Amino acid sequence: MNKKLNILVIGSGGREHAIVKKCQESPLSDKIIAAPGNGGIEQEVPCYPIAVEDTNAIIHIAKEESIDLVIIGPEIPLSLGLVDALESEGILAYGPNKAGAQLESSKSFCKDFFKRHSIPTANYETFTEVEPAIQYINENKVPIVVKASGLAAGKGVIIAQTKGEAIEAIEAILIQKSFGDSGNEIVIEEYLEGEEVSIHAIVSNGTFLCLPPSQDHKRIGEGDTGLNTGGMGAYAPTSNVSQALQSEIEKTIITTTIKGLLKDGINYSGTLYAGLMLTKSGPKILEYNVRFGDPETQVLLPLLQDDFVSLLYCSAKNDTLPTSINLSNHSCMTVVVASKGYPGSYPKGDIIQLPKDIPGNATIIHAGTKLNQSKEIISNGGRVLNVTCNSEKIEDAANAIYSVCDSIKFQNKVYRRDIAYREINRKIAQ
């Protein structure tokens, strides 16, 4: 392809900053802009203060800036049908249409899809009323998982250790509306034991390419304790997914999903992000997301050696993808530097001082930041920064990252010091 592309990246987090950086590497990229962006993105490309839910404003800026490809980061605009709206205006967009986005926007839709197409997953039931849900809890063993069916920013999942905790979760979601309308319906499912991993696939026209298997750390506390978050760190690849296991996952889960979607009349394009549990009886899918994960994107993109923009443009056009993908043999890891109090209430507006010198293979990705009137970087979210490192050995990446994390200064800085600990322990054991 000779034509260079004008690209619009939608979103404001670490994922989007990582996407912007990867687009900047591509020889296919001409102009890159973002909406709304964040403090780090704004230092690199023009940003427009447009809410990700404002479909009309996004279409307007895409036309005004002669955009050839829109890359949609977050799930909310996908669930609202932004891809459909852009394509109706003749603007190519990377991501699934509204019908495909239901895999993430409705956990009940997703679980029913698994059942319909015999995709291995946990046993479950869905409920909209408290009493039948409590009855189901009393008929099943604990631990048990209670989920808000709608979008809840990665926080709508409660692993209840006792029946009392499960009932509290049901009442909090259905009666107290702790997740708003996202909790009008709940899914209660069997607790699966094992290690959790993620597989990201770029999908187009019935074909797909998988990025390296990754592992996220959802809990706020070290040792995987405390509340669920959007993710406190990640690494890739994870060695507990062998090539044989990867092939099994692709055959029984990814391929079956894409065929199932086509059978249901959904021609899916975009990212298919499978959250999996590696159980004693084989891999089972917990849920799908329909966009790149955050913070998984920050560790996957540095390992991709093919042209990122070319792959996304191919998917946006619904063309057949290449038959293989070139990946680095390095390890990549990221640590989220957050604001104290996250995932609950947390302060904003802390002035951030970044170290002037960092290791050459480390990168600081901005997530919840913005620039104040003096152009200083200040905190503007729960997850503030990602420190990422790509190295031959995961231990070396961890050492470089934590030296940078220690050098970052802002008042309410917190981060986990044990990201990738399972993988590092496995390497030590070898």
N, C-alpha and C positions, 0 to 999 in steps of 0.2 A: 504494500500500500504506500503510494507516494504522498498522499495528502496528510498534512499534519492536523492534529485535532485541537480544538478549543474545548476545555474540560471544566465542568462545574462539579465540585464535590459538596454534597449536602451533609451537614452535621457539625458538631462542635466539640467532639471528644478526642481522646488519644487515638482511637481507631482512624478518625478522619485525618489527623495530623500525619499518621503513618501512611495513609493512602496518598496524601498530597506529596509526601517525600518520595514515595515510590513512583508516582506519576512524573515527578521532576527528573527521574533517571531515564525515562523513556524517550527514545528518538522520535516517537510519534506525537509527543506532546508539544503544542505550541503555547497557547495561553492557558493558564490554570487559575481558576478563581474558586472561592468557597463561600458557603452561606449556611449558618452565620459565622463559622470559624471560631477560633479562640485566640488567646494572646500569642501563642507560638505560631499558629498558622498565619496570623495577621502580619507577622514579621517576615513572612516568606512570599505570600501571594495576596492579591486584593481580596478583601472579605466584605460581604454585604449583610447588614443586620436583618436578615429575613428568618422568621421562625420556620422550623422544618415542617410544621403543619400547614403553612400558608401556600397551598398549591398554586393559587393564581399568581402570587408574587414570584414564586420560583419559575413558573412558565414565562412571566414577563421578563425576568432578568436573563433567562436562557435565550430568549429571542433577541433581547437588546444587545447581548454580548456574543451573538452568533455562535452559540454553544453547539458542538457536534456530539458530545457525549456527557450525560449526567450520571455521576456515580453516587448512589444513595447509600449513606452509611447506616443510619438508625432504622429501627423496625417500624416506628410510628408512621412516617410518611408512606412506607410500603403498604402498611395495613389500611391506610386511607385511600390507596389507589393512585399514588403519584405517578407510577410508571404508566398506568393506563392513560392518565391525563396528559402526560408529556407525549406519549406516542400518538395520541389523537391529534396533537399539534405538529406531528412530523419530527419530533425531537427524540433521538435515541437515548435510552436510559438503561443502566445496568441494575438489575434487580428483578424480582418476580412481580407479576401483576397482582391485583387485589385478591383474585381467587387463589393464587399460589401462596400469598402471604398469610392465608388462614392457618397454614401449618404452624405459625408462631402466634398469631393474634388470638387463636382459640385453641386452648389445650384439649378441650373436649372434641373439637373437629380433628385434631391431630391424633388423639388416642383412638377415635372411631376409625380413622384412616388406617392406623396400624392393624386394628382388628380386621377390617374389611380385606386387607391385602396380606394378611398372615405374616406381618413383620414382627419379629420377636421383641416383646416389651413386657413391662410389669402388668399384672392383673389390676383392674381398676373399675370404678363406677363414677358417674357424674351426678351431681345433685344441685338443686336450686333451693331446697328447703332444709331446715335444720334437723327436724326429727328423723327423717329417713337417713340422713347422713350420720347421725349419732347411732342409729340402729346398726348401720353398716360397720361403724367403728367397733361396736360391742360384739359383732359377729366375727371380727377378724383380729389377728394378732398384731402386737406392736414389736418394734417400731413400725410406724405407718406414715405415709406421706400425704399431706394435705396441700393442694395447690389452688390458687386463684386461676380461673380458666383464661382470663384476659391478660393483656400486657401489664407487667408490674416491674419493669426495669430490672429483671433478674432477681427480685426480692420476694416474689409471691409464692415461695415454696417453704413449707414448714415440715421438718422431719420430727414427728412427735414420738418421744420415747415412751410415753405412757398414754393410756386412753384418756386420762384427764387432760393432758396437753393437747391431744387431738381434738377433743370437744371444745377446748378453749380456742383453738385455731379456727374451727368451724364457725363458732359464734363470732369471733373477731372479724372474719371475712364476710359472712352472710348477714350478720345483724349490725355489727358496729361499723361495717364498710371500711375496714382498715386499708383496703386497696381500691376504694371507690367502686365504680361500675365494673372494673376488671374482676371484681369478686361477686358479681351477680350469679355466677355459676362456679362451682368448685369441682375439682377432680380429686378423688381419694384413691390412692394406689398403693400396691404392695411395695414394701421397702426392699430394694435390691442390694445385696452385699457384694463388694468388690471394689476395684479401683475405677475411677471415672476418667474417661478420655474424650477428646473431641476430634472429629474428622470434618474438615472443611473441603467441600467440593465446589468447583466452578462448573456450572451446568449450562448446556445450550443444545436445543434441538435433539433431545434424547441422548446426548453424549455428555461425558463429564471428565474432569481431571481433579485428582485429589492432591491437596497440599499435605505436608507432613503431619502425622498425628501429634496432637498437643495435649497438655494437661494444665488446667486452670486451677487456681486456689480461691474458692468462693468465700470461705469464712474470714471474718475480720481478724481473728486471733491466731497466734502461732500454734502449731500443732493442729491446725484445722479446728479451732474452737470458736465459739461465739456466733454472732448473727451472720446470716448470708448477706453477701454484698454483690455488686456487679462484677467482682473479680479483683483480687489483691495482687495478682501476679500470674505469670504463665511461663511455660518453656516448651520447646519443640526441638527435635522430635522426642517422643517418649519411647524408651526402649522396651516398654512392656507391650508394645504393638509390633510383633514380628511381621515379616513379609507375608507369611502364611495367614496370620490373623488379619492383616490388612486386606488380603484377597478375600477372606471370608466375609469381612464387613462390607466390602464393596459388592460382593455377590448377593448376600442375604438381605442387606439393608439398603445401600445406596441405589443399586440397580433396580431392586424391587420397588423402591419408592418412586423412582422416575417412571417406571412402567406403570405403576399404580396411578400416578398423577395423569399420565396420558390416557389411561383407561377411564379415568373420571372426567376427562375432557379438559384437563389443565396442561397446557404446554409450558412447562416450567423453564425459566431462564434466570440466571443469577447465582447467588451463593446458597448452597444447602449445607447447613452446619449441624452435624449430628452430635448430640450429647449422648455418650454411650457409657454403660456400666459393663465392665468385664467380670462376669459372674462365673461361678464354677461350671455352669451349664452352657457357657458360651456368651458372646456379646449380645447385649440387649439395649435397645434404644430407650433413653429416658424422654427425650423431646427433640424437636427440630427448632432451630432458628433459621431465618430466611435472609440473613445478612452476615457479614463478617463479624466475628466475635470481638469483644473488647474486654480484656487485653490480648486475646490470641492473635489478632491481626498484627500487633506490634512484634510478635516473634515469628510469624509465618512469612511475612513479606520479605524480610532480609534473607530468607533461605531460598526464595524464588529467583532463579537465574534467567528464566525466560522473560520476555517483555510483558509486563503486567498490563499495560494499557491495551496491547494487542489482544490479549486473552479476553479482557472485559468488553472490548469493542466487538469482538467476534460473538460473544454471548448476547450483547445488546441487539445485534443484528439477527440473532437466532440462527447463526451459521453453525456448521459442524466444527467442533473443536479439534485441535491437533491430537494425534493418537498418543502422545507422551508429553511429559513435562520434565524440565531440567531443574534439579534441586541441589543445593549445596549440601556437602557432607558435614558441615559444622553444626553446632548446637547454638540455639538462641534463647535468651531468657529476658524477661522483663519484670521489674518490681514496681508496684504502684505506690507512689508517695501520696498519702491522703491527708485530709484535715481531721483533726481530733474530733471525735463524736460521730463520724460516718460509720455505719449507714443510717444513724439517727440524725438529729439536728447537729449542725456544725457551723462554725464561724466562716465568714467570707471577708475578703479585703486584706488579708495578710500580705505585706510586701515580701516578695520572694527574691532572694539573692542566689543566683546560680554560679557554680564554680567556673572560673575562667579557663582552667585547664582540666580536661578529662581524658581518659585513655582513648586512643585513636579508634578502637573498635566499639566504643560506647556512644550512645546517643540519648539525648534528653528529649522526650516526646511530651508535648503539652496536652493536657486533658481539660481540667477545670481551671483555666486561667483566663485573664483578660488584661488589657493594658489600661492603666489609669490615665488621667489627663496629662500626667508628667511622663507618660510612656514607660512607667515602671510596670513590671509584671506583678500582678496580684492574684491571690487565690479566689476562685469563683465557682467552686464545686466541691463535692465530697472527695472524688478522686482527682488530684491536682496535677500530678506529673507521672510519667512512666520513664524509668531509666532502663534502657535496653542495651544488651551486648550480644554480639555474634562472635563466637570463638570456637576453636577446635575442640576444646574441652569445656563441659558445663561448669566445672569447678572454677575455671579461669574466668568464665563469664560472670559467675556469682561474685567472685572477689572484686572484679572491676566495677560491677554495679554497686556493690555496697560501699566501695570507696567514694563513689559519686554521691550516693544517697546521704552518706555522712557529711558531705561537703555542702549539700543544699541547705539553705537557711531560710526558714520562716517559722513564725511563732508556734503554730499548731501542727507541726509536721509529725506524722506517724507513718510507719510502714512495718511490714512483716520482715523478719530477718531469716525466714526459713523457706523461702520460695525454692521450689525444685528439690526439696530435701530428700524426697523418695528417690529421685533419679540420681542425685549425688551419692546417696547411700548405696544404691545399686552399683554405681561405678566403683566405689571404694571396695565393695564386696567382691568385685571381679578381680 
